[in-house]
C-alpha cells in the first residue's frame, strides 16, 4: 500500500484545496492529511486562521477525500511523518513552511519518501487571502442592501399609527429575545434565537413591509407574500459568501416554518413586540374600521399558542389593550380573552 501525506492550514476550504487533495490522492492508495494547529499558524503568519483547527479538520473530513485527517503536533512539526512514514509527500505549489528541511529530515528517518509539488488550480481565483477579500466585499454589499430596513416603514395601512422602521422593530425584538428568555427561564440556544430575530424580516429590505392588516382583510394573498419574500431571501443568499448565505436562508426557513424551538419563540415574540408598540401608541392611532379593531386583540394568539411560556406576556399586553379599547369606545369581545 502506498501512503500519501499532505499538509496544510486549509482555512476557508475552497476548490483549490479540493483540487490539491484530489491530485495528491492519485499518487497512492491511502491519503493522510495533516492540518496545521492554530498556534502554529499564528507563529508562522502572525495571526490566527479564520477558522479554528477543529473546524478546519471537520471541513477536510467532510470532503471524504482523506483516508485519515489529523491535527499536527504542537512541538514536533515532523511528528506525523515519523508516525505514518509516508511513501509520497505532496506539497502545494506555494507551500514553503517546514519544507526547507524536509529532505534532511527524511534522510535522518531513513525514509525514501518521494516529494511532489502539486500544480496550482486557478491561483488568482482560489487562494484563501483573495477569497477572504472577495467575501468581505460581498458581505458589505449585503449589509448595504440590508440597511434598507432602516428606511422601510411598518404599519403603512394604519393611517394614524406613527410609523417605525423595520430596523426599529428588529432591534427591540432582538433585545427582548434574550432578556425575556432569561426572566422566564426559557432554555434554548439564545445565540441562534438572536440570529433568527435579526434576520426574520430581512426580506423586507427588498419587498418592503407587506402589512398584516392587508393580509387580514384579504387584500394581499399570504401565498403571494410568502413567494415575494422567498425570492428576496434567495437574492440575499447570492449576495453573501456561500456558507453564510446558506445559513441565513436556512434560519429564515426555520422561522417561517416554525420548525425549531428558537423559531417558534421568535415568531411569538415578534407578534408580542408589535402589540407592545400598539399599546404604546394608544387607541387614538388605531384605524376607525372594525377590521383593524378585530385584528389587534388576536394578532399574537396563534403564535403564542405555539409557545405557551409567553402567555403571561400576552395576557399583560391584552390587559393594556383592553384599557385602550375602553378609552376609544371600541368593542372588546369576550372571545379576545380566550388565549
Helices and strands as residue ranges (DSSP letters): E 3-8, H 15-25, E 30-35, H 38-45, H 53-63, E 68-71, H 79-84, E 88-91, H 102-108, E 114-117, H 128-146, G 147-150, H 166-183, H 190-199, H 204-207, H 212-216, H 222-239, H 242-257, H 261-281, G 283-285, H 290-296, H 301-305, G 308-310, H 311-328, G 334-337
